[in-house]
Amino acid sequence: MADTALIPPTDGIRLPQRHDAPSASPASVEADARPTRFRTLGLIVVFITQLMLVVDASIVNVALPDIQKALGFTPVGLSWVVTAYALAFAGLMLLSGKVGSMIGAKRALIIGTLVFIVASAAGGLAPTAEILVAARIVQGIGAAIAAPSTLVLIMASTTPGKQRNRALSLFVLASGSGGAIGLILGGILTTGFGWEWVMFVNVPVGILIVVGAVLFLRETDRERARLDVGGAVASTIGMVALIYGFTTAASAGWTNPVALAAFAVAAVSLVTLVFLERRHHSPVVPLQLFRGPRNIAPLVAMLLVPAGMFAFFYFITLFTQQVLGFSPLETGLGLLPFVVTLVTVSQVVPRFLPRIGEWIVGAIGLGMLAGGLLWLSTLDSHDTFLSGILGPILVMGVGAGMTFAPITAVVMDRAPEEHVSAASSVLQTMQQLGGSIGVAALTTVFVSVTAVSGEAGGVAAAVLGGAVFVLIAFVLFALWGSKVTQDGDAEDAPAPIGH
């Protein structure tokens, strides 16, 4: 454990104690006894924040053709509308998790959201391609500052058992459905109001988040420590280079000199990061989070699942538009069965976790997610939406609803209490990195197979590759997952959120 002192929290809240930890002081217990409605409203603010950040990663995709026409992007330059956000978001996530632990999770969420609002407004008003890309970079910075605080605030506002399980399931609902919601909302806004509104929509939502955070969230403990400058620099360079390498490889091939150079920089930076963090008493990336397969396996599983899910969101969008002739809005609406199933299952899962356990529920979910992708990989050019897509995405909705909350709970439970913020940032970095790996690897598969078997064959092969990612995640979690909540937690914990 790192030797770090904590400044007394400005608003009196402590992170919840683990079962084997000493009891909280009477003062802390009294401070935590807030009205249920305020705790509920605070958690709703957190969920909306997570949903906004995830939606923004996909909402722009539908508007790209209109953005290209309006601002005169070249085909290569247009990709930077998406890449700029991803690089800043994922590249700064590890550093921002540490900064959040030093300034407080509530403060970090508010600052990050304010940066995000300003950048969104600037993006909607952008008169040139260069200004839009710059705005997307700043959006990514704001997202990186805010995102790690979401899980920290959930852990700080709930106790183990039904309450936390329900909170995590809602968080997962925001994360898992955000991509599909972004595609649907992007189609509606672009068609009805113009591409600018995929940016402007963040402004009123962000203002509501800031006001809600000020009114309903309590500040967490702040870590009194000097910033690990070496770890901050190494982690940022390493993650930016790694994401950029995968992005370049997806468009230019794995032997592209720029991609290879980026991977080399990433390797050097990340090796340096490990060396530096072993010696620092308050590291940006605590190595305790990676100690042994029980800690590493769930994190790798969370890396691989988004890589596989990329096959679903990207390539099914491609199939419906290029093969079935759907419009962007029709494509988004076609994903509604997945979203509805995910929403329904994620609300039922918390009732079973205390009895069955995260290990079993998560493994079943991963198995169904892989099974849905395998079924989807049988697509061919003769299939319709009803015959080839609807069944698999319903199975995948069930699997996704059972998967993310258990994996998240296991990762966060195994993190030392003083490293909860770091665990949150590492977990979300894994998700971002997994998406980039999926882009690079599965695009390569798609291009290779399409050249031989046509577009439908390329989509099927890419989806099969996504299924392989999820199957590996299934094996890892089945071997090293665990049960976090005990049967007693369901009885001892406060009533579920909103009840």
N, C-alpha and C positions, 0 to 999 in steps of 0.2 A: 504494500500500500504506500502511496506517495505521502510524504510528510508535509501536508498542507493544512494550514489553519483556515478556518472559515469566519468571515465577518458576520456578526449577527444579522439576520435578515431584516430588511427595513420594514417589512410588513408582517413579520412574525411567523412565516410558514417554514416548515422543515420538510425535507424529503422523507417519505414514509420509511419507517424502520423495517428491516427484514425480520423474519421470524426469530433469528438467532441474535439479533442486535439488542442492546439495552433499551429499556423502555424510554419513551420520550418524557421530557420533563413536564410537570403540571402546567407550566406557563405555555409550553408549545402545544400541549393538548388543548388548552383553552383557546389558544389563538387559531387552532385548526377547526374549531367548532363553528364554522360559518353556516348560515342558512343554506339549505340544499339548493334553493333556486339560484343563489348566486354562484355556487360551485358549478351547477349545471350550465348556467349562462356562460361562465368562463370557459368551460370545456367546449361549448358550441363555438366560441370564438376561435379556439385552437383548431377545431375540425374545419371551419370555414377557411382558415389560413392555409391549412394543408391542401384543401381542395383547390383553392385559387392558384397555388404554386404548381400543382400537378396539372391542372387544366391548361395553364399557360404554356406548358411544354408541348401541347398538341393542338391547341386552338388555332395557332398560326398556320399550321400545315394546310388547312383547307383554303386559307386566304392567299397562299403563295402565288398562284397564277395572277390574281388581281393586283397583288403587290408588285409583281414583276412588270406588269403593264403600266402601273401608275408611276413608279419611280425609276423605270428603265434599268432594272437589274440585268446583268448578264446571267446566263444559266449557272455559271460557277459562283458568281457573287450572291445569287439568290440563296444558295445553301447556307450562307453565313447568317441569314435571318434565324435559322434554327441552331446552327453550330455555335454562334456567339453566346447565346443564352446558356447552352449546355456546358460550354467551356468554363464560363464564369461561375455558374451554379456548382458544378461538380468540383472544379478546381479549388474553390475557396471553402468548401464544406468542412474539411477537417480543421482548418484554421478557425473558422467562425464558431465551431462548437466549443473550442477552447476560450475564445473571446466571450462567448455567451456565459460560460461558467464564471468568468471574472467580473462581468458587469451585471449579471442576473438575466435569467431566461426571459422574464417579462419585458425588460428593457430592450433586450436583443430583438425580440419579436416586433416590438413597436418600431424600433429604428429600421430594421430590415423592411418592414411593410411600408414605412414612409418613403424609403429609397425606391421601393418597387412602384409605389403610386406615381411619384414624380417621373420615373423612367417610362412608365406606361403612357402617361399623358404626352411626354415628349415623343414617344414612338408614334402615337396616333397623329400628332401634328407634324411629323417629319416631312420636310420638303424634298429631301434627297435620300438616295440609298445609303450613303455613308452615315448620315445622322440616324437613320433607323437602326443600322447595325450597332452604332454606338449606344443607342437607347437599349437595345437588347442586351448588350454587355452589362450595362448598369442594372437592368432588370435582374440579370443573373446574380449580380453582387447582392442586391437586396434580398433575393430569394435565399441565397446562401447564408446571409446573416440571420434570417428569420427561421429557416427550416429546422435546424437542430433543436430549437427551443420548444418545438411542438411536443415531442415525446417527453422532454424533461418536465414540461408543465403538466402533462397527463400523469406522469409518475408522481409528481409533487401534489396533485390534487385528488388522488384516489388512493385507496388502500387495496392490498391484495385480495383477490376473491372476485365475487360477482361484479362489484363496482368497477374494478380495473379491467376485467375481461370485457365488460360492455363498452367501456371507454376505448379500449384498444380496438375493438371490433368496429366502432364508428370511425376511428382514425384510419383503419385499414379500408373501410368503405370509401372514405375520401381519396385515399391513395390508389385503390384498385379501380374505382369507377371514373377517376378524373380524366384518364386518357380518352375514354369513350365519350364522356360528357363534353370534353374539349372539341372533339370532332363534330358532335351534334350542334353544340352552341356556335362553333366556328362557321358551320354551314348556314345556320339561321341568320347570324349577324352579317356575314359577308353578302348573302343573298338579299337581305332586307334593308341593310343600312350602309354597307360598304366595308372594305377591309379595315378601315381605321378603327372600327368598333371592336375588333378583336383585341385592341390595345385599350381603348377607352373604357371598356367594361370593367377593367381592374380598378378604376379610380373610385367609383362609389362603393364597391365591395371592400377595397382597402381602407377607405375612411371608416366604414362600419367596424372593421376589425380593430383599428386603432382606438376608436371610442369604446368599443366593448372591452378591449384589453385594459384600458385605463380604469374602467368602472368595475370589472368583474374578476380580473386576475390578480393573484397575490404574487409578490416577488419571491424568488427562490434564494437560497443561500448563495453568497458570492465567495469565490475562491480568492484568498489573498496570496498572490504569487506573481512573480515577474513573468512576462510573456516569454515563452520558449521561442526566441527569435530564430535560432537555427532550425528547429523543427518546423516552425511556421513557413520559412522560406523553402525548405526541402519538400515539405508536403504539398505546398502550392505548386511549385515547379513540377514536381513529380506527377501530380494528378492532371494538371493542364496538359503536360506533354503526353501522358498516357491517353487521355480522351482525344487529343488532337491526332495522335498516331492512329487510333482506331477509326476516327472519322475520315482521315486521309486514305487509309487502307480501303475503306468501304467504297470510295469514289475512284481511287487511282491504282488500287492493287497493293498487295502485301510486299511487293519488291520495290515500290516507289521509294526513291532516296529520301524524300522528306518524311515519309512515314517511318522508315528505318531509323532516321536520325532522331525523330521524336521518341521512338521506343528506347533508343540508347540513352537519351537524356532522362527519360522516365526511370530506367533501370538504375542509373547512377544516383539520381535524386532519392529514390526510395531506399536503396542500400544505405546511402548516407543518413537518411531519416532513421532507420533502425539503429545505426551506430550512435547517433545523437540522443535518441530517446532512451537508450539503455543507461545513459549517464545523467539524464536530467531528472530532478526531483519532482517537477511538475510538467510533464511532457504534453505536447499537443496531441500525440497519439500514444496513449498508455499501452505498453506491450503486454500488460496483463490481460487485455482483451483478446489476445491471440495465443494464450498459453494453453496448449493441449488441444486435442481434437474436439473435446466437448465444447470449447469456446469457438474454435475455428469453423467447425462443420455448419452450424446455423448461419454464420455470416456468409460462408461460401454459397450455401443454399439460397440466401437472399440475393446474392450476386447472379446466380444462374436462372432464377425464376423470371426476373425482368428480361433477361436475354432471350428466354423462350417466349415470353409474352409479346416481345417485339414482333415475332413472326406472326402472331395473331393480328395485332393492330395494323401493322404496316402492310403486310402482304395480302390480308383479306380486303383491306381498303383498295389495294391495287387490283385484286381479282374482281371485286364488285364493279369498279369503274371501267377497267380496261377490257374485261371479258364479258361481264353481264350488262355493261352499259349504264350503270347507275350514275345519278348525279351525286355531287358531294353531300347534299342534304339527305338524299335517299340512302347513301352509304352510312351516314351517321345514324339515321333512324333504324337502319338494319342492325345496329349494335345494341339497340334498346333491350332486346331479350337477355343479352349478356348482363347489362347493367341491372335490370330488374331482378334477375336471378341472384346476382352478387349481393344486392341490397337485402333481399329476403333471407338468404342463407347467413349472411354476416350478422343479422339480428337474432338468429336462432342459436348460432354457435356458442355464445357466452353461457347459455343455460347448461350446456353439456360439458364444458371444459373442467369445472371442478370435479365432476364424477369420472369422466373419461380421461382427461388430461391432454395437455398441449401436444405431447408426443404422438399419440394415436390420432387425434383429430387432424393435426398438421400432415402426418404421413398419408392419411386417407385423402386429404385435399390435394396433396401433391400428386398422388396416384391418379385422381380423377382429372386433374389439370393436364397431366401427361397423356391420359387416355383420350381426352377431348382433342388435343393437338394431333395425336396419332390418327384419330378418326378424320379430322380435318385434312390430313395429308393425303387422303384418298381422292381429293378433288380432281376433276378433269373438266375439259372444255364443254362437256355435255351437261354438267350439273347446273341446276338452278339454285336460288337462295334456299328454297324449301328442301330440296333434295340433298344438297351438299353442305350447307352452312348452318342452318337453324339448329339441328340436333347437336352437332359438336359444340356450338357456342353456349348452349344451355348446360351441357356437361361441364364446360370450362367455367361458367358462372358459378356453379356449385363448388367446383374445386377451388377457385380463387377465393370464394367466401369462407372456405375452411382452412386456407393456407396461411395467409399473411399474418393474421392475429396471433396464432400459435408461435410462428417463427419469431415475430417481434417480441412476444412475451418472454420466450426463452433467452433471446439475446440480451434484453434489458435486465432480466432477473439475474443473469450470470455476471453482469458488470458490477465491479465494486462500487459502493454507494457514492464515493467521491469522484467516480468517473462516469456517472450517468450521462452527463452532457456529451462527453467524448464518445460513449457508446451510441448515443443517438446520431451524432454526426457520422461515425463510421458506418452505421447501418444504412443511413440514407445515401452516403457516398457509394456503398456497394450497389445500391439500386441504380444510381446514375451510371456507374461504371458498367454494370450489367447490361443496361440498355445500349451503351456504346459497343460493347463486345457483340451483342446480338446484331446491331447494324452492320458491323464489319464482317463478321463470319457468315451471316445468313444472306447478306447481299452478294457475297462472293459465290455462295451456293446457287442463288437465284440466277445470276448472270451466266454461270457455267452451264446450268441445266437448260435455261431458256434457249441458249444457242443451239441446242440439240433437239429439245422436246417442245419448244414453244412456251408461251407465257404461262399457261395453265400448269404445265409440267414444272416450270421453274418455281411457281408459287407452292405447289405441293411439296417439292423437295426442300424449300426453305422452311416450310412449316414442320416437316419431318425433322429437320435440324433443330428447330425450336423444341420439339418433343424430347430430343436427346438431352438438351440442356436441363429440362425439367426432370427427366428420369434420373440424371445424376444427382440433382438436388434431393429427390426422393430417397435415394440410397443413403446419402449423407445424413439427412434428418432422421431416417429410420434407424440408423446405427447410433447416432449421438444426440438425438433429441431427448427431452425429458418432460416430466410433469412438473409444472411450476406451482399451480394452485392446488391446495389439498382440499379434501372434502369439508374439513372444518372451516375453511375460509369462507365458504358459501354461507355458513351460519353466523360467523362472527362479524363479517364485513357489513358496512352500512348497505342500505337498499340500493339497487342499481340506479344509475343516473337517470333522472327524470321520473323516478317512481316515488 
